[in-house]
Amino acid sequence: MTRRAAGSVLTALLAGGAVLLVWYAFLALFPADSFLSRSPGDVWRYLVTGPDAAVHRGRLAAGIGRTLADAGPGFGVGLGTALAAAVGFELLRPVRQVVLPVAMVLRSVPLVALAPLLTLLFGRGLLATTAITGLVVFFPALVNISHALRSGPRWAVDLCRVYGAGRWRVVRAVLLPGAVPAIIASARIAVPAALVGAMLAEWLATGAGLGYEMLQDASTFDYDHLWAAVTGLTAVSVLLYGCLGLLEVALAGRLGAAAGS
């Protein structure tokens, strides 16, 4: 498990280095106006070595903190609702055949079009942000978890039924433990989606947080902060993604040990 965790950390570091190389290579191959573009070195000076770096870091940290606070409830609600719905679909399969196509049709509606309606329904506070972010997280997680529950080991399901286990007992004892990797994978995928959903809500609903600040940066030509915000939010997203990867490794090791015993 330790080796797999170290491999995950090394992969994240290599991915970060690759992003920096691609960033520099893109600026070299496609020179852009220096008024608009910033290199990793420019972002480093803005946040670390510049004369007002401490002020810039404080502003960026406050914006990221607000966006994380906006994204957190939606992430939890979206993932939890997807898990509950997937379990419900497994317990009541006719409901899945009716509800899942409707859910996919709703997913095809652009969220930008739904956001004003959700703002009218839930206001411009945390409730609207949670609804918008939760919708972004819900649908991919529902598809992944539902597929994992349907792909459980049939021999174990049949064995439980031979011994008289009910459908809920089969789901709880066999299908849910087998779906843990898919649930963690869904959570990893949902992290960047939740941040994007929170920023969208900040743009269109709350008028606060890093998402709204980035919109203001574009209109006031504060491209230093805009590039720093993109870099900082990307780093936070990668960090959270990596932490969930370490959790996945730990759970996989524990489940493997339990299966071996």
Backbone as numpy.savetxt, mean C-alpha at the origin, in Angstrom:
# Nx Ny Nz CAx CAy CAz Cx Cy Cz
15.75 -18.41 8.27 14.92 -17.20 8.27 15.78 -15.95 8.27
16.90 -15.99 9.07 17.79 -14.84 9.12 18.40 -14.57 7.76
18.74 -15.64 7.05 19.32 -15.47 5.72 18.31 -14.85 4.77
17.06 -15.29 4.85 16.03 -14.72 3.98 15.77 -13.26 4.32
15.79 -12.92 5.61 15.60 -11.53 6.01 16.74 -10.66 5.50
17.98 -11.16 5.64 19.13 -10.41 5.13 19.04 -10.25 3.62
18.53 -11.29 2.95 18.35 -11.18 1.50 17.33 -10.12 1.13
16.26 -10.01 1.92 15.24 -8.99 1.66 15.81 -7.59 1.84
16.61 -7.41 2.91 17.22 -6.10 3.14 18.19 -5.75 2.02
19.00 -6.73 1.60 19.95 -6.49 0.52 19.23 -6.16 -0.78
18.14 -6.86 -1.03 17.36 -6.57 -2.25 16.82 -5.15 -2.23
16.34 -4.71 -1.05 15.83 -3.34 -0.95 16.93 -2.32 -1.19
18.12 -2.57 -0.64 19.24 -1.64 -0.85 19.65 -1.60 -2.31
19.72 -2.76 -2.94 20.07 -2.80 -4.36 19.02 -2.10 -5.21
17.75 -2.27 -4.85 16.68 -1.60 -5.59 16.80 -0.08 -5.45
17.12 0.38 -4.22 17.31 1.82 -4.03 18.47 2.35 -4.85
19.58 1.60 -4.87 20.71 2.02 -5.69 20.37 2.04 -7.16
19.59 1.07 -7.61 19.19 1.03 -9.02 18.31 2.23 -9.37
17.44 2.62 -8.45 16.59 3.79 -8.71 17.44 5.04 -8.87
18.44 5.20 -8.01 19.32 6.37 -8.12 20.07 6.37 -9.46
20.56 5.21 -9.87 21.27 5.12 -11.15 20.35 5.46 -12.31
19.13 4.94 -12.27 18.17 5.24 -13.33 17.83 6.72 -13.34
17.72 7.32 -12.16 17.42 8.75 -12.06 18.52 9.57 -12.72
19.78 9.29 -12.38 20.89 10.00 -13.00 20.96 9.74 -14.50
20.75 8.47 -14.91 20.83 8.12 -16.32 19.73 8.83 -17.12
18.54 8.92 -16.55 17.44 9.59 -17.24 17.76 11.06 -17.46
18.30 11.71 -16.42 18.64 13.13 -16.57 19.76 13.33 -17.58
20.67 12.35 -17.67 21.77 12.46 -18.63 21.29 12.22 -20.06
20.39 11.27 -20.25 19.92 10.94 -21.59 18.85 11.91 -22.09
18.06 12.44 -21.17 16.98 13.34 -21.54 17.12 14.62 -20.73
18.06 15.48 -21.10 18.29 16.70 -20.32 17.02 17.56 -20.25
16.68 17.93 -19.05 15.50 18.76 -18.82 15.94 20.12 -18.30
15.04 21.05 -18.36 15.32 22.39 -17.85 15.69 22.30 -16.38
16.80 22.90 -16.01 17.26 22.85 -14.62 16.28 23.54 -13.68
15.41 24.39 -14.22 14.40 25.03 -13.39 13.36 24.01 -12.91
13.15 22.97 -13.73 12.13 21.98 -13.42 12.68 20.73 -12.78
13.83 20.26 -13.24 14.34 18.96 -12.81 15.32 19.10 -11.65
15.42 18.04 -10.88 16.37 17.97 -9.77 17.02 16.59 -9.78
18.29 16.55 -9.45 19.01 15.29 -9.35 19.00 14.81 -7.90
19.39 13.55 -7.66 19.51 13.09 -6.27 20.43 13.97 -5.43
21.49 14.48 -6.06 22.38 15.38 -5.34 21.69 16.67 -4.93
20.83 17.20 -5.80 20.08 18.41 -5.46 19.15 18.16 -4.27
18.49 17.01 -4.27 17.60 16.66 -3.16 18.40 16.50 -1.87
19.58 15.88 -1.98 20.44 15.71 -0.80 20.85 17.06 -0.22
21.23 18.00 -1.08 21.60 19.33 -0.60 20.41 20.04 0.03
19.25 19.87 -0.55 18.05 20.54 -0.04 17.70 20.03 1.36
17.90 18.73 1.60 17.47 18.13 2.86 18.58 17.93 3.87
19.86 17.91 3.42 20.93 17.51 4.33 22.01 18.57 4.49
22.57 19.04 3.39 23.74 19.90 3.49 23.46 21.37 3.24
22.28 21.71 2.79 21.97 23.10 2.49 21.85 23.94 3.75
21.88 25.26 3.61 21.84 26.15 4.79 20.53 26.05 5.57
19.43 25.76 4.88 18.12 25.65 5.55 17.63 24.21 5.57
18.57 23.27 5.56 18.19 21.86 5.45 17.30 21.41 6.62
17.60 21.89 7.82 16.82 21.47 8.98 15.36 21.92 8.86
15.16 23.13 8.37 13.80 23.63 8.16 13.09 22.79 7.10
13.81 22.48 6.03 13.22 21.68 4.95 12.87 20.28 5.44
13.75 19.68 6.23 13.45 18.34 6.76 12.24 18.37 7.69
12.15 19.41 8.50 11.00 19.52 9.38 9.69 19.64 8.63
9.70 20.46 7.58 8.49 20.60 6.77 8.13 19.30 6.08
9.14 18.61 5.53 8.88 17.35 4.85 8.39 16.29 5.83
9.00 16.22 7.00 8.59 15.23 7.99 7.16 15.47 8.44
6.79 16.74 8.62 5.42 17.04 9.03 4.43 16.62 7.94
4.77 16.88 6.70 3.87 16.48 5.60 3.75 14.98 5.48
4.88 14.26 5.59 4.83 12.80 5.51 4.05 12.23 6.69
4.25 12.80 7.87 3.51 12.32 9.04 2.01 12.47 8.86
1.58 13.61 8.32 0.15 13.82 8.10 -0.40 12.84 7.06
0.37 12.61 5.99 -0.08 11.67 4.96 -0.14 10.24 5.49
0.83 9.85 6.31 0.78 8.52 6.92 -0.42 8.39 7.85
-0.70 9.45 8.60 -1.88 9.43 9.48 -3.16 9.33 8.67
-3.19 9.95 7.48 -4.36 9.84 6.62 -4.46 8.46 5.99
-3.31 7.87 5.62 -3.31 6.59 4.92 -3.57 5.42 5.86
-3.13 5.51 7.12 -3.22 4.39 8.03 -4.62 3.83 8.23
-5.60 4.66 8.59 -6.96 4.12 8.78 -7.52 3.50 7.51
-7.31 4.14 6.36 -7.82 3.57 5.11 -7.15 2.26 4.77
-5.84 2.16 5.06 -5.13 0.91 4.83 -5.74 -0.20 5.68
-5.94 0.06 6.97 -6.50 -0.95 7.86 -7.93 -1.32 7.49
-8.75 -0.32 7.20 -10.15 -0.59 6.86 -10.25 -1.34 5.53
-9.47 -0.91 4.54 -9.54 -1.57 3.24 -9.08 -3.01 3.30
-7.95 -3.25 3.98 -7.42 -4.61 4.07 -8.33 -5.49 4.93
-8.80 -4.96 6.07 -9.68 -5.74 6.93 -11.00 -6.07 6.26
-11.57 -5.10 5.53 -12.83 -5.34 4.84 -12.64 -6.36 3.72
-11.51 -6.29 3.02 -11.24 -7.26 1.96 -11.13 -8.67 2.53
-10.45 -8.80 3.67 -10.32 -10.12 4.30 -11.69 -10.64 4.74
-12.48 -9.78 5.37 -13.81 -10.20 5.81 -14.69 -10.58 4.62
-14.63 -9.79 3.55 -15.44 -10.10 2.37 -14.99 -11.40 1.71
-13.68 -11.64 1.64 -13.19 -12.88 1.04 -13.64 -14.09 1.84
-13.58 -13.99 3.17 -14.06 -15.08 4.02 -15.56 -15.27 3.84
-16.30 -14.17 3.77 -17.73 -14.26 3.54 -18.06 -14.91 2.21
-17.30 -14.58 1.18 -17.52 -15.21 -0.13 -17.27 -16.71 -0.07
-16.28 -17.11 0.73 -15.98 -18.54 0.84 -17.07 -19.28 1.63
-17.64 -18.60 2.61 -18.71 -19.22 3.39 -20.03 -19.23 2.64
-20.27 -18.18 1.86 -21.52 -18.05 1.11 -21.19 -17.87 -0.37
-20.89 -18.94 -1.03 -20.40 -18.85 -2.41 -21.40 -18.25 -3.39
-22.70 -18.46 -3.24 -23.63 -17.77 -4.14 -23.53 -16.24 -4.03
-23.24 -15.76 -2.83 -23.07 -14.32 -2.65 -21.87 -13.82 -3.44
-20.79 -14.61 -3.45 -19.60 -14.22 -4.21 -19.93 -14.09 -5.69
-20.71 -15.01 -6.22 -21.02 -14.98 -7.64 -21.84 -13.75 -8.02
-22.57 -13.21 -7.05 -23.38 -12.02 -7.32 -22.61 -10.74 -7.04
-21.91 -10.72 -5.89 -21.31 -9.47 -5.42 -19.98 -9.18 -6.11
-19.16 -10.20 -6.35 -17.82 -9.94 -6.89 -17.86 -9.26 -8.25
-18.71 -9.68 -9.20 -18.76 -8.93 -10.47 -19.19 -7.48 -10.29
-20.11 -7.24 -9.35 -20.54 -5.85 -9.09 -19.37 -5.05 -8.52
-18.60 -5.68 -7.63 -17.44 -4.99 -7.05 -16.42 -4.65 -8.13
-16.21 -5.56 -9.07 -15.25 -5.29 -10.13 -15.74 -4.17 -11.06
-17.06 -4.10 -11.27 -17.60 -2.99 -12.07 -17.36 -1.67 -11.36
-17.60 -1.64 -10.04 -17.34 -0.43 -9.28 -15.87 -0.06 -9.32
-14.99 -1.08 -9.33 -13.55 -0.82 -9.36 -13.14 -0.16 -10.67
-13.89 -0.41 -11.74 -13.54 0.18 -13.03 -13.86 1.67 -13.10
-14.66 2.18 -12.16 -14.96 3.61 -12.14 -13.73 4.36 -11.64
-13.24 5.35 -12.38 -12.04 6.07 -11.93 -12.26 6.70 -10.56
-11.27 6.54 -9.69 -11.40 7.05 -8.33 -11.49 8.58 -8.32
-10.88 9.22 -9.30 -10.97 10.68 -9.38 -12.43 11.11 -9.57
-13.19 10.27 -10.28 -14.61 10.59 -10.47 -15.43 10.31 -9.21
-15.01 9.30 -8.43 -15.73 8.98 -7.21 -15.39 9.91 -6.05
-14.18 10.47 -6.07 -13.71 11.26 -4.94 -14.64 12.44 -4.60
-15.11 13.23 -5.57 -16.04 14.32 -5.19 -17.31 13.81 -4.55
-17.84 12.66 -5.04 -19.05 12.11 -4.45 -18.79 11.65 -3.01
-17.64 10.99 -2.79 -17.30 10.55 -1.44 -17.09 11.74 -0.52
-16.56 12.83 -1.06 -16.37 14.04 -0.26 -17.71 14.63 0.16
-18.68 14.61 -0.76 -20.01 15.11 -0.41 -20.66 14.23 0.66
-20.42 12.92 0.58 -21.06 12.00 1.52 -20.40 12.04 2.90
-19.06 12.11 2.93 -18.34 11.95 4.18 -17.66 13.22 4.67
-17.78 14.32 3.93 -17.14 15.56 4.35 -15.69 15.63 3.91
-14.97 16.59 4.48 -13.59 16.83 4.07 -12.58 16.45 5.16
-12.97 15.58 6.05 -12.09 15.17 7.13 -11.53 13.77 6.94
-11.18 13.17 8.06 -10.53 11.85 8.04 -11.45 10.78 7.48
-12.76 10.92 7.67 -13.69 9.91 7.19 -13.64 9.81 5.66
-13.59 10.94 4.98 -13.50 10.91 3.52 -12.17 10.33 3.08
-11.08 10.69 3.76 -9.77 10.15 3.42 -9.74 8.63 3.61
-10.35 8.17 4.70 -10.40 6.73 4.95 -11.21 6.01 3.88
-12.31 6.60 3.45 -13.13 5.97 2.42 -12.38 5.88 1.10
-11.73 6.96 0.70 -11.01 6.97 -0.58 -9.83 6.01 -0.53
-9.05 6.07 0.53 -7.90 5.17 0.66 -8.34 3.73 0.78
-9.41 3.49 1.54 -9.90 2.13 1.70 -10.34 1.52 0.38
-10.95 2.30 -0.49 -11.36 1.79 -1.80 -10.14 1.40 -2.64
-9.08 2.20 -2.57 -7.87 1.88 -3.33 -7.29 0.55 -2.86
-7.31 0.31 -1.56 -6.72 -0.90 -0.98 -7.63 -2.10 -1.16
-8.94 -1.89 -1.08 -9.88 -2.99 -0.96 -9.87 -3.95 -2.15
-10.00 -3.43 -3.35 -10.24 -4.30 -4.50 -9.07 -5.22 -4.83
-7.83 -4.73 -4.94 -6.73 -5.69 -5.19 -6.58 -6.72 -4.08
-6.75 -6.28 -2.82 -6.64 -7.23 -1.71 -7.74 -8.27 -1.77
-8.94 -7.87 -2.12 -10.05 -8.82 -2.21 -9.76 -9.89 -3.26
-9.27 -9.50 -4.41 -8.98 -10.47 -5.47 -7.89 -11.44 -5.02
-6.80 -10.92 -4.44 -5.69 -11.77 -4.03 -6.11 -12.75 -2.92
-6.80 -12.24 -1.90 -7.17 -13.10 -0.77 -8.22 -14.11 -1.19
-9.18 -13.71 -2.01 -10.19 -14.65 -2.48 -9.56 -15.78 -3.27
-8.61 -15.44 -4.13 -7.92 -16.48 -4.90 -7.14 -17.42 -3.99
-6.51 -16.87 -2.95 -5.74 -17.72 -2.03 -6.66 -18.66 -1.26
-7.82 -18.17 -0.84 -8.75 -19.04 -0.11 -9.31 -20.14 -1.02
-9.56 -19.81 -2.28 -10.07 -20.83 -3.20 -8.99 -21.84 -3.57
-7.71 -21.47 -3.40 -6.62 -22.34 -3.80 -6.06 -23.17 -2.64
-6.80 -23.25 -1.53 -6.33 -24.02 -0.38 -6.20 -25.49 -0.71
-5.45 -26.23 0.10 -5.24 -27.66 -0.16 -6.54 -28.45 -0.09
-6.96 -29.00 -1.21 -8.24 -29.69 -1.25 -8.25 -30.95 -0.40
-7.08 -31.61 -0.30 -7.05 -32.83 0.50 -7.34 -32.52 1.98
-6.81 -31.37 2.47 -7.07 -31.00 3.85 -8.53 -30.62 4.04
-9.11 -29.94 3.05 -10.53 -29.59 3.12 -11.39 -30.85 3.14
-11.06 -31.79 2.25 -11.83 -33.03 2.20 -11.70 -33.82 3.50
-10.49 -33.82 4.07 -10.28 -34.54 5.32 -11.13 -33.94 6.45
-11.16 -32.61 6.51 -11.97 -31.96 7.55 -13.46 -32.28 7.37
-13.89 -32.32 6.14 -15.31 -32.62 5.90 -15.64 -34.06 6.23
-14.70 -34.97 5.99 -14.92 -36.37 6.36 -15.17 -36.50 7.85
-14.46 -35.68 8.64 -14.61 -35.73 10.09 -15.75 -34.83 10.59
-16.53 -34.31 9.66 -17.73 -33.58 10.04 -17.54 -32.11 10.32
-16.43 -31.54 9.92 -16.20 -30.11 10.16 -17.13 -29.27 9.28
-17.66 -28.21 9.86 -18.49 -27.29 9.09 -17.65 -26.37 8.22
-18.36 -25.58 7.42 -17.65 -24.71 6.48 -16.79 -23.68 7.20
-17.30 -23.08 8.29 -16.52 -22.10 9.02 -15.28 -22.73 9.63
-15.41 -23.95 10.15 -14.26 -24.63 10.74 -13.20 -24.91 9.67
-13.63 -25.29 8.49 -12.68 -25.53 7.39 -11.95 -24.24 7.03
-12.70 -23.14 6.94 -12.07 -21.86 6.60 -11.08 -21.45 7.67
-11.48 -21.58 8.94 -10.62 -21.12 10.04 -9.39 -22.01 10.24
-9.56 -23.32 10.08 -8.47 -24.24 10.39 -7.56 -24.53 9.21
-8.08 -24.40 7.98 -7.30 -24.82 6.80 -7.04 -23.64 5.86
-8.10 -22.99 5.43 -7.96 -22.01 4.35 -7.29 -20.72 4.81
-7.68 -20.20 5.98 -7.07 -18.96 6.45 -5.57 -19.11 6.74
-5.12 -20.15 7.46 -3.66 -20.30 7.63 -2.91 -20.42 6.31
-3.51 -21.11 5.35 -2.85 -21.23 4.05 -2.82 -19.92 3.27
-3.74 -19.01 3.61 -3.82 -17.73 2.88 -2.98 -16.64 3.52
-2.29 -16.94 4.63 -1.49 -15.91 5.31 -0.47 -15.26 4.37
0.31 -16.03 3.57 1.24 -15.37 2.64 0.55 -14.41 1.67
-0.63 -14.80 1.20 -1.36 -13.92 0.28 -1.86 -12.67 0.99
-2.24 -12.81 2.26 -2.70 -11.64 3.03 -1.54 -10.67 3.23
-0.36 -11.21 3.58 0.81 -10.33 3.75 1.20 -9.70 2.42
1.17 -10.48 1.34 1.48 -9.93 0.02 0.50 -8.82 -0.35
-0.78 -9.03 -0.02 -1.78 -7.99 -0.29 -1.48 -6.73 0.51
-1.04 -6.91 1.76 -0.68 -5.75 2.58 0.51 -5.02 1.99
1.49 -5.76 1.48 2.66 -5.10 0.87 2.26 -4.30 -0.36
1.40 -4.89 -1.17 0.93 -4.18 -2.37 0.10 -2.97 -1.97
-0.62 -3.09 -0.85 -1.54 -2.02 -0.45 -0.81 -0.81 0.12
0.44 -0.97 0.59 1.14 0.16 1.21 1.30 1.33 0.24
1.92 1.14 -0.93 2.01 2.30 -1.85 0.65 2.75 -2.34
-0.29 1.80 -2.52 -1.63 2.18 -2.96 -2.32 3.06 -1.92
-2.13 2.72 -0.64 -2.74 3.53 0.41 -2.17 4.94 0.44
-0.86 5.06 0.24 -0.26 6.39 0.21 -0.76 7.20 -0.97
-0.89 6.56 -2.13 -1.43 7.26 -3.30 -2.88 7.68 -3.05
-3.67 6.78 -2.45 -5.05 7.12 -2.14 -5.16 8.27 -1.15
-4.28 8.27 -0.15 -4.29 9.36 0.83 -3.93 10.69 0.17
-2.93 10.67 -0.71 -2.57 11.91 -1.39 -3.69 12.40 -2.29
-4.37 11.46 -2.97 -5.51 11.86 -3.79 -6.59 12.51 -2.94
-6.85 11.93 -1.77 -7.84 12.53 -0.88 -7.39 13.91 -0.41
-6.09 14.08 -0.17 -5.58 15.38 0.26 -5.69 16.40 -0.86
-5.48 15.97 -2.09 -5.65 16.88 -3.22 -7.10 17.34 -3.36
-8.02 16.37 -3.28 -9.40 16.64 -3.67 -10.33 16.92 -2.51
-9.93 16.57 -1.28 -10.88 16.66 -0.17 -10.36 17.50 0.98
-9.27 17.07 1.61 -8.91 17.67 2.90 -8.13 18.97 2.77
-7.34 19.11 1.69 -6.50 20.30 1.57 -5.40 20.37 2.59
-4.90 19.21 3.03 -3.82 19.16 4.01 -2.96 17.94 3.71
-1.76 17.91 4.29 -0.88 16.77 4.08 0.06 16.97 2.91
0.92 15.98 2.70 1.94 16.10 1.68 1.35 16.14 0.28
0.24 15.46 0.07 -0.38 15.50 -1.25 -0.79 16.90 -1.65
-1.43 17.62 -0.73 -1.84 18.99 -1.02 -0.62 19.90 -1.15
0.41 19.66 -0.33 1.62 20.47 -0.43 2.27 20.32 -1.81
2.28 19.10 -2.34 2.86 18.87 -3.66 2.07 19.60 -4.73
0.75 19.63 -4.59 -0.07 20.39 -5.53 0.26 21.88 -5.45
0.45 22.38 -4.25 0.82 23.78 -4.07 2.23 24.04 -4.61
3.14 23.09 -4.43 4.50 23.26 -4.95 4.51 23.44 -6.46
3.67 22.66 -7.15 3.62 22.76 -8.60 3.09 24.12 -9.05
2.13 24.66 -8.29 1.55 25.95 -8.69 2.41 27.13 -8.27
3.26 26.95 -7.25 4.13 28.04 -6.81 5.59 27.87 -7.25
5.85 26.85 -8.07 7.18 26.60 -8.63 8.22 26.26 -7.56
7.77 25.67 -6.46 8.70 25.23 -5.42 9.13 23.80 -5.73
9.94 23.67 -6.80 10.28 22.33 -7.27 11.28 21.63 -6.36
12.03 22.36 -5.57 12.93 21.72 -4.61 12.13 20.87 -3.62
11.11 21.46 -3.05 10.29 20.71 -2.10 9.48 19.63 -2.80
9.05 19.88 -4.01 8.28 18.88 -4.76 9.10 17.62 -4.98
10.34 17.77 -5.45 11.20 16.61 -5.68 11.57 15.94 -4.35
11.79 16.74 -3.32 12.10 16.15 -2.02 10.90 15.37 -1.48
9.70 15.89 -1.71 8.50 15.19 -1.24 8.32 13.86 -1.96
8.53 13.86 -3.27 8.42 12.61 -4.03 9.46 11.61 -3.54
10.69 12.08 -3.33 11.76 11.19 -2.87 11.47 10.65 -1.47
11.04 11.53 -0.57 10.77 11.11 0.79 9.61 10.13 0.88
8.55 10.41 0.15 7.40 9.52 0.19 7.73 8.16 -0.43
8.53 8.18 -1.49 8.96 6.92 -2.09 9.81 6.11 -1.12
10.71 6.79 -0.42 11.56 6.09 0.56 10.72 5.49 1.68
9.73 6.23 2.16 8.86 5.70 3.22 8.07 4.50 2.71
7.57 4.58 1.49 6.82 3.48 0.91 7.69 2.23 0.78
8.91 2.40 0.31 9.83 1.26 0.18 10.16 0.68 1.56
10.36 1.56 2.55 10.67 1.10 3.90 9.52 0.27 4.48
8.29 0.76 4.34 7.15 0.01 4.85 6.97 -1.30 4.10
7.18 -1.26 2.80 7.10 -2.47 1.99 8.12 -3.50 2.46
9.34 -3.03 2.75 10.38 -3.93 3.23 10.07 -4.49 4.61
9.49 -3.67 5.49 9.13 -4.16 6.83 8.08 -5.26 6.74
7.11 -5.09 5.87 6.12 -6.14 5.69 6.75 -7.37 5.06
7.78 -7.17 4.24 8.50 -8.32 3.69 9.19 -9.11 4.78
9.79 -8.41 5.75 10.42 -9.10 6.88 9.37 -9.84 7.71
8.20 -9.22 7.87 7.11 -9.90 8.58 6.69 -11.15 7.83
6.64 -11.06 6.52 6.27 -12.23 5.71 7.29 -13.35 5.89
8.57 -13.00 5.93 9.61 -14.00 6.13 9.46 -14.66 7.51
9.20 -13.84 8.53 9.05 -14.38 9.88 7.86 -15.31 9.98
6.72 -14.90 9.39 5.54 -15.75 9.44 5.72 -17.02 8.64
6.42 -16.91 7.49 6.66 -18.10 6.69 7.51 -19.10 7.46
8.53 -18.59 8.18 9.37 -19.48 8.97 8.58 -20.13 10.09
7.69 -19.37 10.74 6.90 -19.93 11.84 5.91 -20.96 11.33
5.24 -20.65 10.19 4.29 -21.60 9.64 4.98 -22.86 9.16
6.19 -22.67 8.59 6.95 -23.84 8.14 7.36 -24.71 9.31
7.77 -24.08 10.40 8.16 -24.85 11.59 6.95 -25.57 12.17
5.78 -24.90 12.18 4.57 -25.54 12.69 4.16 -26.71 11.82
4.32 -26.55 10.50 3.96 -27.65 9.60 4.92 -28.82 9.76
6.18 -28.52 10.00 7.18 -29.58 10.17 6.99 -30.36 11.45
6.47 -29.70 12.49 6.26 -30.40 13.74 4.95 -31.18 13.73
